[in-house]
Amino acid sequence: MLMENERDIVISIKPKYVKMILSRRKTVELRKSIFRKKVNRIYIYETAPVKKIVAFFPFYGFHFLYIADLWHKFGEQSGMTEKEFFGYFKKEKRGYAIEIKQLQIFSLPIDPYQRIRGFKAPQSYCYIPRGILK
């Protein structure tokens, strides 16, 4: 039985980075902000032109670090160049890193517009009820 406060999220990621995640060359997702509710799974929504959910992984937590420390610890795993990284975080003092572990890739990507009522591609992320994509 699912608890009411259990949920998953869908995060939007550009195709360039999704390819790196699916090939396991990118093993950490970096964010300027993080979700505040309890999350079980993170679903990866590949942005246009694909517009599909292509994979998911369990959420175990995040790292919240000063930007220089974030680059030092996770830069190589981020799929970003140093210039891209510091450009992305240019106005931030700290950032978040979510390690991508136990990645499950869908053999057939999921069309969220058909499976999730009222779905709109999230700018960063959106909550969905846990288990809705099973």
LUMMI-207557 format. One record per residue (C-alpha): residue in one letter; x, y, z. Coordinates in steps of 0.02 Angstrom, whole numbers, padded with zeros to 5 digits, always signed. Example, Ala and Ser with C-alpha at 12.3 -4.5 7.8 and 13.67 -1.06 7.14 Angstrom:
<pts>
A+00615-00225+00390/S+00684-00053+00357/
</pts>
This chain:
<pts>
M+00000+00000+00000/L+00069+00171-00048/M+00078+00308+00079/E+00001+00474+00026/N+00166+00567+00045/E+00263+00445-00065/R+00301+00513-00237/D+00420+00507-00381/I+00486+00649-00488/V+00517+00678-00671/I+00671+00782-00712/S+00702+00864-00880/I+00872+00833-00958/K+00937+00887-01128/P+00969+00748-01256/K+01158+00779-01253/Y+01164+00735-01068/V+01036+00595-01079/K+01148+00505-01204/M+01292+00517-01080/I+01182+00451-00939/L+01119+00304-01042/S+01297+00259-01092/R+01348+00276-00908/R+01476+00413-00945/K+01375+00538-00840/T+01342+00469-00667/V+01289+00625-00574/E+01153+00754-00607/L+01193+00930-00549/R+01059+01054-00499/K+01048+01232-00434/S+00896+01188-00329/I+00823+01028-00262/F+00651+00959-00225/R+00588+00972-00047/K+00472+00822-00030/K+00512+00639-00001/V+00553+00556-00167/N+00573+00372-00209/R+00620+00369-00392/I+00684+00494-00517/Y+00623+00475-00695/I+00726+00551-00836/Y+00626+00650-00963/E+00727+00683-01120/T+00680+00854-01186/A+00638+00898-01367/P+00645+00826-01493/V+00623+00659-01399/K+00496+00715-01267/K+00492+00544-01180/I+00538+00467-01014/V+00685+00355-01054/A+00748+00289-00886/F+00736+00300-00697/F+00841+00271-00543/P+00808+00260-00357/F+00839+00419-00258/Y+00956+00396-00111/G+00992+00576-00069/F+01098+00720-00130/H+01260+00814-00095/F+01250+01000-00059/L+01420+01081-00082/Y+01508+01243-00120/I+01530+01259-00308/A+01718+01233-00310/D+01699+01077-00201/L+01558+01015-00313/W+01669+01031-00466/H+01816+00948-00377/K+01712+00800-00318/F+01590+00776-00463/G+01654+00873-00614/E+01719+00723-00709/Q+01556+00627-00681/S+01445+00774-00731/G+01465+00764-00920/M+01504+00950-00920/T+01663+01041-00966/E+01736+01155-00833/K+01675+01306-00933/E+01497+01235-00945/F+01497+01192-00760/F+01552+01363-00697/G+01440+01448-00824/Y+01290+01350-00760/F+01329+01389-00577/K+01394+01567-00607/K+01273+01653-00486/E+01270+01513-00357/K+01375+01486-00202/R+01321+01305-00180/G+01246+01170-00286/Y+01170+00997-00278/A+01233+00832-00346/I+01121+00680-00365/E+01216+00520-00397/I+01139+00410-00531/K+01148+00232-00466/Q+01053+00076-00519/L+00995+00158-00680/Q+00851+00067-00765/I+00832+00106-00950/F+00663+00079-01033/S+00671-00028-01189/L+00525+00074-01252/P+00526+00255-01191/I+00367+00312-01104/D+00260+00450-01176/P+00214+00548-01018/Y+00081+00647-01111/Q-00017+00484-01130/R+00022+00408-00960/I+00016+00556-00840/R-00144+00657-00837/G-00109+00841-00873/F+00077+00815-00897/K+00180+00966-00946/A+00366+00952-00974/P+00446+01019-00816/Q+00568+01164-00823/S+00672+01072-00694/Y+00566+00936-00612/C+00388+00890-00566/Y+00313+00773-00439/I+00210+00624-00495/P+00118+00495-00390/R+00227+00347-00346/G+00198+00198-00457/I+00104+00290-00595/L+00232+00235-00725/K+00240+00051-00678/
</pts>
